[in-house]
Amino acid sequence: MSSEMDAVLALDDAWNAAYHHGDPARMAGVLADDWLAFFPDGTAVFKANLLANMNRTPPRDLIFERHASRVYGDAAITRGTLYAGGERVQSFLRVYARREGQWQAVSVQVVP
């Protein structure tokens, strides 16, 4: 089980690094093709939209703080908070799925 957790945490770290570097190519390798995000205003964002918008926003001084992580068979979650410029920006719940032996991010719920 710990090797599964290690794999999920490595993927979660790769997600954070992609945001930190504003790197859509790196992010594309983390997200499943059917990835879907939900934001506090009710907006749903799909993978293509997220990747297209990553180049428009310059990377800021970002800090990701992970609060929890858990593996449930072929599903896993991480929960954390994002800070930019020392200010809390959002909290999030990320959902991962193991498909054909490979972990991928499949969803995120963002809250203020």
Buried (B, 14 or more C-beta within 10 A) or exposed (E): EEEBEEBBBEBBBBBBBBBBBBBBEBBBEBBBEEBBBBBEEEEEBBBEEBBEEBEEEEEEEBBBEBEEBEBEEEBBBBBBBBBEEEEEBBBBBBBBBBEEEEBBBBBBBBEE
